[in-house]
Amino acid sequence: MFGFSIQKLLFTGLAIAAVWYAFKWLGRVQAEKTKVAREQARKMKDSAGSGPAARNSEPGVEDMVECPHCGAFVPADGSHRCDKLDQS
Ligand SMILES: [Zn+2]
């Protein structure tokens, strides 16, 4: 019943180690991806100059404002063309 052989213990240890290193490796890959994405966003921001998005610290984050005509939350840079406004 309790057959704790050295092979089973070794295999269990190896399996745990494999999972542990897989998670460590995944975390490193994820961190690398995040770093690359941040640097790309920073480069794009630098080339784009000072737009409304430039003052945001997080890349890809935009301020949203509520449209007074349709009530939808739209980007604050005024790119929203309101359907309700066109109809009236
Ligand atoms: Zn609208």
PDB file of the backbone (N, CA, C, O) and the ligand in Angstrom, with CONECT records:
HET     ZN  A 101       1
ATOM      1  N   MET A   1       0.842  -1.203   0.000  1.00  0.00           N
ATOM      2  CA  MET A   1       0.000   0.000   0.000  1.00  0.00           C
ATOM      3  C   MET A   1       0.874   1.250   0.000  1.00  0.00           C
ATOM      4  O   MET A   1       0.766   2.096  -0.887  1.00  0.00           O
ATOM      5  N   PHE A   2       1.733   1.354   0.995  1.00  0.00           N
ATOM      6  CA  PHE A   2       2.605   2.534   1.040  1.00  0.00           C
ATOM      7  C   PHE A   2       3.958   2.216   0.401  1.00  0.00           C
ATOM      8  O   PHE A   2       4.986   2.091   1.066  1.00  0.00           O
ATOM      9  N   GLY A   3       3.899   2.095  -0.899  1.00  0.00           N
ATOM     10  CA  GLY A   3       5.137   1.735  -1.580  1.00  0.00           C
ATOM     11  C   GLY A   3       5.919   2.961  -2.000  1.00  0.00           C
ATOM     12  O   GLY A   3       5.956   3.300  -3.182  1.00  0.00           O
ATOM     13  N   PHE A   4       6.544   3.628  -1.042  1.00  0.00           N
ATOM     14  CA  PHE A   4       7.353   4.789  -1.383  1.00  0.00           C
ATOM     15  C   PHE A   4       8.723   4.330  -1.876  1.00  0.00           C
ATOM     16  O   PHE A   4       9.689   4.256  -1.116  1.00  0.00           O
ATOM     17  N   SER A   5       8.774   4.038  -3.113  1.00  0.00           N
ATOM     18  CA  SER A   5      10.064   3.644  -3.650  1.00  0.00           C
ATOM     19  C   SER A   5      10.844   4.896  -4.030  1.00  0.00           C
ATOM     20  O   SER A   5      10.263   5.972  -4.171  1.00  0.00           O
ATOM     21  N   ILE A   6      12.138   4.762  -4.195  1.00  0.00           N
ATOM     22  CA  ILE A   6      12.987   5.903  -4.554  1.00  0.00           C
ATOM     23  C   ILE A   6      12.618   6.430  -5.938  1.00  0.00           C
ATOM     24  O   ILE A   6      12.755   7.623  -6.210  1.00  0.00           O
ATOM     25  N   GLN A   7      12.142   5.524  -6.823  1.00  0.00           N
ATOM     26  CA  GLN A   7      11.749   5.961  -8.163  1.00  0.00           C
ATOM     27  C   GLN A   7      10.535   6.884  -8.106  1.00  0.00           C
ATOM     28  O   GLN A   7      10.479   7.911  -8.782  1.00  0.00           O
ATOM     29  N   LYS A   8       9.563   6.487  -7.277  1.00  0.00           N
ATOM     30  CA  LYS A   8       8.349   7.310  -7.167  1.00  0.00           C
ATOM     31  C   LYS A   8       8.674   8.673  -6.578  1.00  0.00           C
ATOM     32  O   LYS A   8       8.183   9.699  -7.048  1.00  0.00           O
ATOM     33  N   LEU A   9       9.504   8.674  -5.549  1.00  0.00           N
ATOM     34  CA  LEU A   9       9.879   9.954  -4.933  1.00  0.00           C
ATOM     35  C   LEU A   9      10.643  10.833  -5.921  1.00  0.00           C
ATOM     36  O   LEU A   9      10.409  12.039  -6.007  1.00  0.00           O
ATOM     37  N   LEU A  10      11.553  10.217  -6.661  1.00  0.00           N
ATOM     38  CA  LEU A  10      12.326  10.963  -7.659  1.00  0.00           C
ATOM     39  C   LEU A  10      11.413  11.521  -8.732  1.00  0.00           C
ATOM     40  O   LEU A  10      11.541  12.677  -9.135  1.00  0.00           O
ATOM     41  N   PHE A  11      10.472  10.673  -9.198  1.00  0.00           N
ATOM     42  CA  PHE A  11       9.564  11.108 -10.251  1.00  0.00           C
ATOM     43  C   PHE A  11       8.693  12.267  -9.766  1.00  0.00           C
ATOM     44  O   PHE A  11       8.472  13.241 -10.485  1.00  0.00           O
ATOM     45  N   THR A  12       8.199  12.139  -8.521  1.00  0.00           N
ATOM     46  CA  THR A  12       7.370  13.204  -7.960  1.00  0.00           C
ATOM     47  C   THR A  12       8.176  14.507  -7.862  1.00  0.00           C
ATOM     48  O   THR A  12       7.692  15.584  -8.211  1.00  0.00           O
ATOM     49  N   GLY A  13       9.411  14.379  -7.381  1.00  0.00           N
ATOM     50  CA  GLY A  13      10.269  15.561  -7.271  1.00  0.00           C
ATOM     51  C   GLY A  13      10.536  16.189  -8.625  1.00  0.00           C
ATOM     52  O   GLY A  13      10.518  17.411  -8.771  1.00  0.00           O
ATOM     53  N   LEU A  14      10.784  15.342  -9.613  1.00  0.00           N
ATOM     54  CA  LEU A  14      11.048  15.856 -10.960  1.00  0.00           C
ATOM     55  C   LEU A  14       9.816  16.544 -11.534  1.00  0.00           C
ATOM     56  O   LEU A  14       9.919  17.590 -12.175  1.00  0.00           O
ATOM     57  N   ALA A  15       8.633  15.940 -11.296  1.00  0.00           N
ATOM     58  CA  ALA A  15       7.395  16.530 -11.807  1.00  0.00           C
ATOM     59  C   ALA A  15       7.159  17.902 -11.180  1.00  0.00           C
ATOM     60  O   ALA A  15       6.789  18.854 -11.868  1.00  0.00           O
ATOM     61  N   ILE A  16       7.377  17.995  -9.869  1.00  0.00           N
ATOM     62  CA  ILE A  16       7.205  19.288  -9.192  1.00  0.00           C
ATOM     63  C   ILE A  16       8.206  20.303  -9.731  1.00  0.00           C
ATOM     64  O   ILE A  16       7.862  21.458  -9.986  1.00  0.00           O
ATOM     65  N   ALA A  17       9.444  19.859  -9.900  1.00  0.00           N
ATOM     66  CA  ALA A  17      10.477  20.766 -10.412  1.00  0.00           C
ATOM     67  C   ALA A  17      10.135  21.234 -11.826  1.00  0.00           C
ATOM     68  O   ALA A  17      10.333  22.399 -12.171  1.00  0.00           O
ATOM     69  N   ALA A  18       9.613  20.302 -12.645  1.00  0.00           N
ATOM     70  CA  ALA A  18       9.267  20.662 -14.018  1.00  0.00           C
ATOM     71  C   ALA A  18       8.168  21.719 -14.033  1.00  0.00           C
ATOM     72  O   ALA A  18       8.247  22.696 -14.778  1.00  0.00           O
ATOM     73  N   VAL A  19       7.142  21.517 -13.205  1.00  0.00           N
ATOM     74  CA  VAL A  19       6.044  22.491 -13.141  1.00  0.00           C
ATOM     75  C   VAL A  19       6.574  23.832 -12.635  1.00  0.00           C
ATOM     76  O   VAL A  19       6.224  24.886 -13.166  1.00  0.00           O
ATOM     77  N   TRP A  20       7.418  23.784 -11.608  1.00  0.00           N
ATOM     78  CA  TRP A  20       7.989  24.995 -11.015  1.00  0.00           C
ATOM     79  C   TRP A  20       8.776  25.797 -12.056  1.00  0.00           C
ATOM     80  O   TRP A  20       8.616  27.011 -12.182  1.00  0.00           O
ATOM     81  N   TYR A  21       9.629  25.086 -12.797  1.00  0.00           N
ATOM     82  CA  TYR A  21      10.445  25.794 -13.786  1.00  0.00           C
ATOM     83  C   TYR A  21       9.601  26.278 -14.958  1.00  0.00           C
ATOM     84  O   TYR A  21       9.889  27.315 -15.555  1.00  0.00           O
ATOM     85  N   ALA A  22       8.543  25.509 -15.286  1.00  0.00           N
ATOM     86  CA  ALA A  22       7.652  25.945 -16.366  1.00  0.00           C
ATOM     87  C   ALA A  22       6.980  27.264 -15.995  1.00  0.00           C
ATOM     88  O   ALA A  22       6.870  28.165 -16.825  1.00  0.00           O
ATOM     89  N   PHE A  23       6.529  27.373 -14.737  1.00  0.00           N
ATOM     90  CA  PHE A  23       5.890  28.610 -14.300  1.00  0.00           C
ATOM     91  C   PHE A  23       6.882  29.757 -14.266  1.00  0.00           C
ATOM     92  O   PHE A  23       6.553  30.882 -14.644  1.00  0.00           O
ATOM     93  N   LYS A  24       8.112  29.473 -13.807  1.00  0.00           N
ATOM     94  CA  LYS A  24       9.140  30.514 -13.769  1.00  0.00           C
ATOM     95  C   LYS A  24       9.433  31.028 -15.177  1.00  0.00           C
ATOM     96  O   LYS A  24       9.561  32.230 -15.411  1.00  0.00           O
ATOM     97  N   TRP A  25       9.535  30.066 -16.114  1.00  0.00           N
ATOM     98  CA  TRP A  25       9.850  30.422 -17.491  1.00  0.00           C
ATOM     99  C   TRP A  25       8.706  31.235 -18.097  1.00  0.00           C
ATOM    100  O   TRP A  25       8.933  32.229 -18.787  1.00  0.00           O
ATOM    101  N   LEU A  26       7.453  30.790 -17.825  1.00  0.00           N
ATOM    102  CA  LEU A  26       6.294  31.516 -18.337  1.00  0.00           C
ATOM    103  C   LEU A  26       6.268  32.949 -17.802  1.00  0.00           C
ATOM    104  O   LEU A  26       5.976  33.891 -18.538  1.00  0.00           O
ATOM    105  N   GLY A  27       6.576  33.097 -16.519  1.00  0.00           N
ATOM    106  CA  GLY A  27       6.600  34.426 -15.921  1.00  0.00           C
ATOM    107  C   GLY A  27       7.643  35.312 -16.562  1.00  0.00           C
ATOM    108  O   GLY A  27       7.420  36.505 -16.765  1.00  0.00           O
ATOM    109  N   ARG A  28       8.801  34.715 -16.886  1.00  0.00           N
ATOM    110  CA  ARG A  28       9.857  35.491 -17.514  1.00  0.00           C
ATOM    111  C   ARG A  28       9.447  35.920 -18.922  1.00  0.00           C
ATOM    112  O   ARG A  28       9.690  37.057 -19.328  1.00  0.00           O
ATOM    113  N   VAL A  29       8.821  35.000 -19.663  1.00  0.00           N
ATOM    114  CA  VAL A  29       8.361  35.317 -21.019  1.00  0.00           C
ATOM    115  C   VAL A  29       7.322  36.439 -20.971  1.00  0.00           C
ATOM    116  O   VAL A  29       7.338  37.368 -21.778  1.00  0.00           O
ATOM    117  N   GLN A  30       6.408  36.316 -19.986  1.00  0.00           N
ATOM    118  CA  GLN A  30       5.360  37.325 -19.835  1.00  0.00           C
ATOM    119  C   GLN A  30       5.968  38.692 -19.533  1.00  0.00           C
ATOM    120  O   GLN A  30       5.555  39.699 -20.109  1.00  0.00           O
ATOM    121  N   ALA A  31       6.947  38.729 -18.633  1.00  0.00           N
ATOM    122  CA  ALA A  31       7.588  39.984 -18.260  1.00  0.00           C
ATOM    123  C   ALA A  31       8.308  40.588 -19.461  1.00  0.00           C
ATOM    124  O   ALA A  31       8.294  41.802 -19.663  1.00  0.00           O
ATOM    125  N   GLU A  32       8.937  39.725 -20.252  1.00  0.00           N
ATOM    126  CA  GLU A  32       9.653  40.197 -21.440  1.00  0.00           C
ATOM    127  C   GLU A  32       8.666  40.816 -22.436  1.00  0.00           C
ATOM    128  O   GLU A  32       8.924  41.875 -23.007  1.00  0.00           O
ATOM    129  N   LYS A  33       7.521  40.129 -22.634  1.00  0.00           N
ATOM    130  CA  LYS A  33       6.493  40.632 -23.548  1.00  0.00           C
ATOM    131  C   LYS A  33       5.982  41.992 -23.081  1.00  0.00           C
ATOM    132  O   LYS A  33       5.831  42.918 -23.878  1.00  0.00           O
ATOM    133  N   THR A  34       5.717  42.099 -21.782  1.00  0.00           N
ATOM    134  CA  THR A  34       5.214  43.354 -21.231  1.00  0.00           C
ATOM    135  C   THR A  34       6.224  44.470 -21.443  1.00  0.00           C
ATOM    136  O   THR A  34       5.860  45.593 -21.794  1.00  0.00           O
ATOM    137  N   LYS A  35       7.511  44.148 -21.224  1.00  0.00           N
ATOM    138  CA  LYS A  35       8.565  45.155 -21.376  1.00  0.00           C
ATOM    139  C   LYS A  35       8.629  45.634 -22.823  1.00  0.00           C
ATOM    140  O   LYS A  35       8.704  46.834 -23.088  1.00  0.00           O
ATOM    141  N   VAL A  36       8.599  44.680 -23.757  1.00  0.00           N
ATOM    142  CA  VAL A  36       8.672  45.018 -25.178  1.00  0.00           C
ATOM    143  C   VAL A  36       7.465  45.868 -25.575  1.00  0.00           C
ATOM    144  O   VAL A  36       7.603  46.850 -26.305  1.00  0.00           O
ATOM    145  N   ALA A  37       6.278  45.483 -25.089  1.00  0.00           N
ATOM    146  CA  ALA A  37       5.062  46.227 -25.428  1.00  0.00           C
ATOM    147  C   ALA A  37       5.138  47.651 -24.881  1.00  0.00           C
ATOM    148  O   ALA A  37       4.731  48.604 -25.546  1.00  0.00           O
ATOM    149  N   ARG A  38       5.668  47.787 -23.651  1.00  0.00           N
ATOM    150  CA  ARG A  38       5.799  49.111 -23.048  1.00  0.00           C
ATOM    151  C   ARG A  38       6.743  49.972 -23.874  1.00  0.00           C
ATOM    152  O   ARG A  38       6.471  51.146 -24.125  1.00  0.00           O
ATOM    153  N   GLU A  39       7.879  49.366 -24.302  1.00  0.00           N
ATOM    154  CA  GLU A  39       8.852  50.142 -25.057  1.00  0.00           C
ATOM    155  C   GLU A  39       8.283  50.561 -26.404  1.00  0.00           C
ATOM    156  O   GLU A  39       8.525  51.673 -26.874  1.00  0.00           O
ATOM    157  N   GLN A  40       7.518  49.652 -27.026  1.00  0.00           N
ATOM    158  CA  GLN A  40       6.897  49.994 -28.310  1.00  0.00           C
ATOM    159  C   GLN A  40       5.893  51.122 -28.133  1.00  0.00           C
ATOM    160  O   GLN A  40       5.833  52.045 -28.945  1.00  0.00           O
ATOM    161  N   ALA A  41       5.108  51.041 -27.073  1.00  0.00           N
ATOM    162  CA  ALA A  41       4.106  52.079 -26.817  1.00  0.00           C
ATOM    163  C   ALA A  41       4.794  53.417 -26.570  1.00  0.00           C
ATOM    164  O   ALA A  41       4.325  54.463 -27.018  1.00  0.00           O
ATOM    165  N   ARG A  42       5.925  53.368 -25.844  1.00  0.00           N
ATOM    166  CA  ARG A  42       6.643  54.603 -25.557  1.00  0.00           C
ATOM    167  C   ARG A  42       7.195  55.207 -26.849  1.00  0.00           C
ATOM    168  O   ARG A  42       7.145  56.419 -27.057  1.00  0.00           O
ATOM    169  N   LYS A  43       7.729  54.323 -27.722  1.00  0.00           N
ATOM    170  CA  LYS A  43       8.261  54.811 -28.994  1.00  0.00           C
ATOM    171  C   LYS A  43       7.161  55.443 -29.831  1.00  0.00           C
ATOM    172  O   LYS A  43       7.343  56.507 -30.422  1.00  0.00           O
ATOM    173  N   MET A  44       6.004  54.763 -29.874  1.00  0.00           N
ATOM    174  CA  MET A  44       4.881  55.291 -30.649  1.00  0.00           C
ATOM    175  C   MET A  44       4.433  56.627 -30.091  1.00  0.00           C
ATOM    176  O   MET A  44       4.105  57.547 -30.841  1.00  0.00           O
ATOM    177  N   LYS A  45       4.421  56.730 -28.758  1.00  0.00           N
ATOM    178  CA  LYS A  45       4.006  57.967 -28.104  1.00  0.00           C
ATOM    179  C   LYS A  45       4.983  59.087 -28.440  1.00  0.00           C
ATOM    180  O   LYS A  45       4.573  60.220 -28.693  1.00  0.00           O
ATOM    181  N   ASP A  46       6.284  58.765 -28.440  1.00  0.00           N
ATOM    182  CA  ASP A  46       7.297  59.765 -28.751  1.00  0.00           C
ATOM    183  C   ASP A  46       7.147  60.269 -30.176  1.00  0.00           C
ATOM    184  O   ASP A  46       7.261  61.468 -30.430  1.00  0.00           O
ATOM    185  N   SER A  47       6.887  59.348 -31.116  1.00  0.00           N
ATOM    186  CA  SER A  47       6.765  59.747 -32.519  1.00  0.00           C
ATOM    187  C   SER A  47       5.454  60.483 -32.756  1.00  0.00           C
ATOM    188  O   SER A  47       5.379  61.340 -33.636  1.00  0.00           O
ATOM    189  N   ALA A  48       4.427  60.163 -31.987  1.00  0.00           N
ATOM    190  CA  ALA A  48       3.125  60.802 -32.172  1.00  0.00           C
ATOM    191  C   ALA A  48       3.095  62.213 -31.610  1.00  0.00           C
ATOM    192  O   ALA A  48       2.200  62.995 -31.930  1.00  0.00           O
ATOM    193  N   GLY A  49       4.071  62.540 -30.774  1.00  0.00           N
ATOM    194  CA  GLY A  49       4.102  63.867 -30.196  1.00  0.00           C
ATOM    195  C   GLY A  49       3.174  63.972 -29.011  1.00  0.00           C
ATOM    196  O   GLY A  49       2.917  62.982 -28.325  1.00  0.00           O
ATOM    197  N   SER A  50       2.664  65.178 -28.763  1.00  0.00           N
ATOM    198  CA  SER A  50       1.834  65.387 -27.587  1.00  0.00           C
ATOM    199  C   SER A  50       0.370  65.390 -27.984  1.00  0.00           C
ATOM    200  O   SER A  50      -0.201  66.448 -28.250  1.00  0.00           O
ATOM    201  N   GLY A  51      -0.232  64.231 -28.025  1.00  0.00           N
ATOM    202  CA  GLY A  51      -1.669  64.115 -28.272  1.00  0.00           C
ATOM    203  C   GLY A  51      -2.392  64.016 -26.953  1.00  0.00           C
ATOM    204  O   GLY A  51      -1.781  64.202 -25.900  1.00  0.00           O
ATOM    205  N   PRO A  52      -3.674  63.729 -26.983  1.00  0.00           N
ATOM    206  CA  PRO A  52      -4.413  63.546 -25.723  1.00  0.00           C
ATOM    207  C   PRO A  52      -3.933  62.303 -24.968  1.00  0.00           C
ATOM    208  O   PRO A  52      -4.050  62.235 -23.744  1.00  0.00           O
ATOM    209  N   ALA A  53      -3.392  61.317 -25.703  1.00  0.00           N
ATOM    210  CA  ALA A  53      -2.963  60.085 -25.052  1.00  0.00           C
ATOM    211  C   ALA A  53      -1.595  60.240 -24.410  1.00  0.00           C
ATOM    212  O   ALA A  53      -1.192  59.405 -23.600  1.00  0.00           O
ATOM    213  N   ALA A  54      -0.869  61.311 -24.765  1.00  0.00           N
ATOM    214  CA  ALA A  54       0.515  61.434 -24.303  1.00  0.00           C
ATOM    215  C   ALA A  54       0.602  61.670 -22.807  1.00  0.00           C
ATOM    216  O   ALA A  54       1.595  61.307 -22.177  1.00  0.00           O
ATOM    217  N   ARG A  55      -0.435  62.279 -22.228  1.00  0.00           N
ATOM    218  CA  ARG A  55      -0.345  62.563 -20.805  1.00  0.00           C
ATOM    219  C   ARG A  55      -0.731  61.357 -19.959  1.00  0.00           C
ATOM    220  O   ARG A  55      -0.529  61.365 -18.745  1.00  0.00           O
ATOM    221  N   ASN A  56      -1.283  60.324 -20.583  1.00  0.00           N
ATOM    222  CA  ASN A  56      -1.584  59.102 -19.844  1.00  0.00           C
ATOM    223  C   ASN A  56      -0.311  58.311 -19.621  1.00  0.00           C
ATOM    224  O   ASN A  56       0.498  58.153 -20.535  1.00  0.00           O
ATOM    225  N   SER A  57      -0.135  57.822 -18.422  1.00  0.00           N
ATOM    226  CA  SER A  57       1.066  57.074 -18.107  1.00  0.00           C
ATOM    227  C   SER A  57       0.982  55.657 -18.656  1.00  0.00           C
ATOM    228  O   SER A  57       2.000  55.098 -19.063  1.00  0.00           O
ATOM    229  N   GLU A  58      -0.210  55.063 -18.678  1.00  0.00           N
ATOM    230  CA  GLU A  58      -0.369  53.700 -19.155  1.00  0.00           C
ATOM    231  C   GLU A  58      -0.555  53.710 -20.662  1.00  0.00           C
ATOM    232  O   GLU A  58      -1.324  54.516 -21.186  1.00  0.00           O
ATOM    233  N   PRO A  59       0.144  52.818 -21.372  1.00  0.00           N
ATOM    234  CA  PRO A  59      -0.045  52.754 -22.813  1.00  0.00           C
ATOM    235  C   PRO A  59      -1.402  52.171 -23.169  1.00  0.00           C
ATOM    236  O   PRO A  59      -1.852  51.210 -22.547  1.00  0.00           O
ATOM    237  N   GLY A  60      -2.048  52.745 -24.160  1.00  0.00           N
ATOM    238  CA  GLY A  60      -3.326  52.228 -24.626  1.00  0.00           C
ATOM    239  C   GLY A  60      -4.503  52.637 -23.777  1.00  0.00           C
ATOM    240  O   GLY A  60      -5.605  52.124 -23.967  1.00  0.00           O
ATOM    241  N   VAL A  61      -4.297  53.549 -22.845  1.00  0.00           N
ATOM    242  CA  VAL A  61      -5.400  54.012 -22.001  1.00  0.00           C
ATOM    243  C   VAL A  61      -5.873  55.355 -22.526  1.00  0.00           C
ATOM    244  O   VAL A  61      -5.070  56.253 -22.778  1.00  0.00           O
ATOM    245  N   GLU A  62      -7.171  55.483 -22.686  1.00  0.00           N
ATOM    246  CA  GLU A  62      -7.730  56.720 -23.206  1.00  0.00           C
ATOM    247  C   GLU A  62      -8.797  57.239 -22.266  1.00  0.00           C
ATOM    248  O   GLU A  62      -9.534  56.458 -21.664  1.00  0.00           O
ATOM    249  N   ASP A  63      -8.883  58.540 -22.139  1.00  0.00           N
ATOM    250  CA  ASP A  63      -9.948  59.122 -21.335  1.00  0.00           C
ATOM    251  C   ASP A  63     -11.269  58.974 -22.083  1.00  0.00           C
ATOM    252  O   ASP A  63     -11.332  59.172 -23.297  1.00  0.00           O
ATOM    253  N   MET A  64     -12.312  58.627 -21.356  1.00  0.00           N
ATOM    254  CA  MET A  64     -13.630  58.479 -21.952  1.00  0.00           C
ATOM    255  C   MET A  64     -14.564  59.518 -21.352  1.00  0.00           C
ATOM    256  O   MET A  64     -14.531  59.786 -20.151  1.00  0.00           O
ATOM    257  N   VAL A  65     -15.386  60.092 -22.199  1.00  0.00           N
ATOM    258  CA  VAL A  65     -16.376  61.060 -21.724  1.00  0.00           C
ATOM    259  C   VAL A  65     -17.749  60.613 -22.206  1.00  0.00           C
ATOM    260  O   VAL A  65     -17.867  59.923 -23.219  1.00  0.00           O
ATOM    261  N   GLU A  66     -18.772  61.005 -21.482  1.00  0.00           N
ATOM    262  CA  GLU A  66     -20.124  60.632 -21.860  1.00  0.00           C
ATOM    263  C   GLU A  66     -20.615  61.598 -22.919  1.00  0.00           C
ATOM    264  O   GLU A  66     -20.562  62.816 -22.748  1.00  0.00           O
ATOM    265  N   CYS A  67     -21.093  61.034 -24.017  1.00  0.00           N
ATOM    266  CA  CYS A  67     -21.641  61.867 -25.087  1.00  0.00           C
ATOM    267  C   CYS A  67     -22.927  62.509 -24.596  1.00  0.00           C
ATOM    268  O   CYS A  67     -23.809  61.804 -24.108  1.00  0.00           O
ATOM    269  N   PRO A  68     -23.062  63.838 -24.710  1.00  0.00           N
ATOM    270  CA  PRO A  68     -24.280  64.502 -24.227  1.00  0.00           C
ATOM    271  C   PRO A  68     -25.505  64.178 -25.074  1.00  0.00           C
ATOM    272  O   PRO A  68     -26.631  64.425 -24.643  1.00  0.00           O
ATOM    273  N   HIS A  69     -25.305  63.632 -26.267  1.00  0.00           N
ATOM    274  CA  HIS A  69     -26.435  63.389 -27.161  1.00  0.00           C
ATOM    275  C   HIS A  69     -26.968  61.968 -27.062  1.00  0.00           C
ATOM    276  O   HIS A  69     -28.179  61.759 -26.998  1.00  0.00           O
ATOM    277  N   CYS A  70     -26.055  60.980 -27.048  1.00  0.00           N
ATOM    278  CA  CYS A  70     -26.519  59.596 -27.029  1.00  0.00           C
ATOM    279  C   CYS A  70     -26.204  58.905 -25.715  1.00  0.00           C
ATOM    280  O   CYS A  70     -26.690  57.799 -25.479  1.00  0.00           O
ATOM    281  N   GLY A  71     -25.405  59.524 -24.850  1.00  0.00           N
ATOM    282  CA  GLY A  71     -25.128  58.932 -23.545  1.00  0.00           C
ATOM    283  C   GLY A  71     -24.074  57.854 -23.563  1.00  0.00           C
ATOM    284  O   GLY A  71     -23.774  57.266 -22.523  1.00  0.00           O
ATOM    285  N   ALA A  72     -23.502  57.580 -24.726  1.00  0.00           N
ATOM    286  CA  ALA A  72     -22.468  56.545 -24.798  1.00  0.00           C
ATOM    287  C   ALA A  72     -21.137  57.133 -24.347  1.00  0.00           C
ATOM    288  O   ALA A  72     -20.873  58.323 -24.514  1.00  0.00           O
ATOM    289  N   PHE A  73     -20.308  56.269 -23.772  1.00  0.00           N
ATOM    290  CA  PHE A  73     -18.981  56.729 -23.365  1.00  0.00           C
ATOM    291  C   PHE A  73     -18.031  56.592 -24.551  1.00  0.00           C
ATOM    292  O   PHE A  73     -17.817  55.500 -25.077  1.00  0.00           O
ATOM    293  N   VAL A  74     -17.473  57.718 -24.951  1.00  0.00           N
ATOM    294  CA  VAL A  74     -16.685  57.790 -26.184  1.00  0.00           C
ATOM    295  C   VAL A  74     -15.321  58.390 -25.856  1.00  0.00           C
ATOM    296  O   VAL A  74     -15.171  59.034 -24.817  1.00  0.00           O
ATOM    297  N   PRO A  75     -14.313  58.192 -26.730  1.00  0.00           N
ATOM    298  CA  PRO A  75     -13.000  58.791 -26.487  1.00  0.00           C
ATOM    299  C   PRO A  75     -13.079  60.314 -26.405  1.00  0.00           C
ATOM    300  O   PRO A  75     -13.836  60.946 -27.142  1.00  0.00           O
ATOM    301  N   ALA A  76     -12.295  60.892 -25.506  1.00  0.00           N
ATOM    302  CA  ALA A  76     -12.381  62.324 -25.243  1.00  0.00           C
ATOM    303  C   ALA A  76     -11.748  63.161 -26.355  1.00  0.00           C
ATOM    304  O   ALA A  76     -11.859  64.386 -26.336  1.00  0.00           O
ATOM    305  N   ASP A  77     -11.087  62.523 -27.321  1.00  0.00           N
ATOM    306  CA  ASP A  77     -10.422  63.309 -28.365  1.00  0.00           C
ATOM    307  C   ASP A  77     -11.390  63.793 -29.432  1.00  0.00           C
ATOM    308  O   ASP A  77     -10.963  64.433 -30.393  1.00  0.00           O
ATOM    309  N   GLY A  78     -12.669  63.511 -29.294  1.00  0.00           N
ATOM    310  CA  GLY A  78     -13.669  64.042 -30.211  1.00  0.00           C
ATOM    311  C   GLY A  78     -13.827  63.250 -31.487  1.00  0.00           C
ATOM    312  O   GLY A  78     -14.345  63.768 -32.476  1.00  0.00           O
ATOM    313  N   SER A  79     -13.381  61.980 -31.485  1.00  0.00           N
ATOM    314  CA  SER A  79     -13.487  61.194 -32.708  1.00  0.00           C
ATOM    315  C   SER A  79     -14.876  60.578 -32.871  1.00  0.00           C
ATOM    316  O   SER A  79     -15.184  59.993 -33.909  1.00  0.00           O
ATOM    317  N   HIS A  80     -15.704  60.713 -31.848  1.00  0.00           N
ATOM    318  CA  HIS A  80     -17.042  60.110 -31.890  1.00  0.00           C
ATOM    319  C   HIS A  80     -17.965  60.934 -32.772  1.00  0.00           C
ATOM    320  O   HIS A  80     -18.138  62.135 -32.566  1.00  0.00           O
ATOM    321  N   ARG A  81     -18.560  60.263 -33.764  1.00  0.00           N
ATOM    322  CA  ARG A  81     -19.583  60.924 -34.588  1.00  0.00           C
ATOM    323  C   ARG A  81     -20.925  60.406 -34.114  1.00  0.00           C
ATOM    324  O   ARG A  81     -21.233  59.222 -34.253  1.00  0.00           O
ATOM    325  N   CYS A  82     -21.720  61.302 -33.554  1.00  0.00           N
ATOM    326  CA  CYS A  82     -22.924  60.872 -32.899  1.00  0.00           C
ATOM    327  C   CYS A  82     -24.048  60.611 -33.898  1.00  0.00           C
ATOM    328  O   CYS A  82     -24.363  61.463 -34.728  1.00  0.00           O
ATOM    329  N   ASP A  83     -24.641  59.437 -33.812  1.00  0.00           N
ATOM    330  CA  ASP A  83     -25.769  59.099 -34.680  1.00  0.00           C
ATOM    331  C   ASP A  83     -26.994  59.936 -34.328  1.00  0.00           C
ATOM    332  O   ASP A  83     -27.715  60.402 -35.210  1.00  0.00           O
ATOM    333  N   LYS A  84     -27.220  60.122 -33.025  1.00  0.00           N
ATOM    334  CA  LYS A  84     -28.390  60.880 -32.578  1.00  0.00           C
ATOM    335  C   LYS A  84     -28.314  62.330 -33.084  1.00  0.00           C
ATOM    336  O   LYS A  84     -29.327  62.932 -33.442  1.00  0.00           O
ATOM    337  N   LEU A  85     -27.092  62.870 -33.103  1.00  0.00           N
ATOM    338  CA  LEU A  85     -26.901  64.261 -33.523  1.00  0.00           C
ATOM    339  C   LEU A  85     -27.162  64.400 -35.020  1.00  0.00           C
ATOM    340  O   LEU A  85     -27.693  65.415 -35.472  1.00  0.00           O
ATOM    341  N   ASP A  86     -26.783  63.368 -35.791  1.00  0.00           N
ATOM    342  CA  ASP A  86     -26.999  63.421 -37.236  1.00  0.00           C
ATOM    343  C   ASP A  86     -28.473  63.363 -37.569  1.00  0.00           C
ATOM    344  O   ASP A  86     -28.908  64.009 -38.523  1.00  0.00           O
ATOM    345  N   GLN A  87     -29.264  62.602 -36.810  1.00  0.00           N
ATOM    346  CA  GLN A  87     -30.655  62.396 -37.122  1.00  0.00           C
ATOM    347  C   GLN A  87     -31.488  63.641 -36.817  1.00  0.00           C
ATOM    348  O   GLN A  87     -32.431  63.939 -37.550  1.00  0.00           O
ATOM    349  N   SER A  88     -31.163  64.363 -35.763  1.00  0.00           N
ATOM    350  CA  SER A  88     -31.981  65.486 -35.349  1.00  0.00           C
ATOM    351  C   SER A  88     -31.683  66.732 -36.165  1.00  0.00           C
ATOM    352  O   SER A  88     -32.292  67.777 -35.940  1.00  0.00           O
TER     353      SER A  88
HETATM  354 ZN    ZN A 101     -23.029  60.316 -29.209  1.00  0.00          ZN2+
END
